[in-house]
Amino acid sequence: MGDTLINITVKDILNNCDAKLLIGSENETINECFVDSKKVKVGGCFFGIKGDKTDGSLYYKQAFDNGANVCVISKIYDLDLKGYDDKTVIVSNDVKKCLQDLAKYKRKLFKGTVIGITGSVGKTSTKDILSNILSENFKVLKTMGNENSQVGLPITILRLKDEDVMVLEMGMSRKGEIHNLSELAKPDVAVITNVLDSHIGNLGTKENILKAKLEIIDAMESGTLIINNDNDMLKNITLDKENKVRIMTYGIENKSNVMASNIKEGIKTTFDIEDITGLEIKGCTALIYNVLAAYLVSKLLGVSRAMIKKGINEYQGEKHRLEIINLDDNVTIIDDAYNASYDSVALALEYMKNFSGRKIAVLGDILELGKESKKVHRKIGKLVTQSGIDYLVTIGKYSKYIKKEAQKNGMKRRNVRHFKNEVKGRRYVKSLIKKNDVLLIKGSNGINLINLVKYIKNNMK
């Protein structure tokens, strides 16, 4: 078990990054790191990263006032440190790269196991199920929230203390991003959950998405790549002969190294994996794929079957991902508002069939589809009419094509409404809800349907 605390100091920043000490001590310990000056905690280190709209370095005073001991900032001509004489300020030409280089250095000090997880959908569920299992045997550091980006992943690595295992989610929208994350994390085990149409607007084809996902092994000299063998883009992949990474597979339909069987789907789905019987998850069959990936990693790390079963069955699911919320008057919300793709919308509509009562679907835009946007949203419109939905509410720019296609395929005009944003649609959605209704709320994170969930919860008394 991990018992060696990995500490880094200001001196480590100066030695491993393009940075210079302006004021303060080289011996100051770097504790938790932040890129949002409002969220800085006492004793934290603030990295003032320049974004599209503003330069985070300009908020160094706010970071110090909120308790930061160290600020890493770009050059500021009117820098005013009066009153902050006890603080440490580091100046860097590229604060973002400085953050990444520091994380890369800390990763070198880590002697445990790193698992990297990417894929079009299912990354977070796989990460959380796996962490739940591994926590039975190890100290685990996992990605929190949406810290799966070029900034988020290094922030996660820099939270490392005395853990044995890091479970790191890797997100992307463009070619080369997973490559960069792989160089930072240097995973020992890599998981690709699937390759779907997500990000096709930026990458053009599913073949390009596959290439981008496979960048996860770019920094692996050996180790294991675990893939979903039922995914049409992944099932036939091969690696160059000189590549020492081995491939292991999981699946339900195609013969794989690890498979699920005896699947009985409902609000809770039961199934078996190898000789482990009586496994249970809250969700549809699609979630079993994430469990299989987590199972295979856990098996590689030597976790006992008893502990694997315990970790799976005690998994409660994540917020805003097929989360079941029971309100008064037997009203049920299926909160799946965290993100969306065509496939995940299809799965959510299928899962809704397990519930009795009048069904209302609130569907927001799927983002990052580019020129495929109209086509994909029209396909969802057809799905809606085949899913037994009584009322449809669409929210966003492209979801109007869901509405149009649903009406074209027979859904009554009075049962379909469209709104430009969730704020405009709130009162109407609330007015629709009656006793025993089931409400599905699903859309890409940028459509802010999580706020709609909160509104309904707070106003359904």
Summary of the structure (lengths in Angstrom):
residues: 461
radius of gyration: 23.6
end to end distance: 48.0
largest distance: 70.5
contacts: 1635
relative contact order: 0.09
helix: 37%
strand: 22%
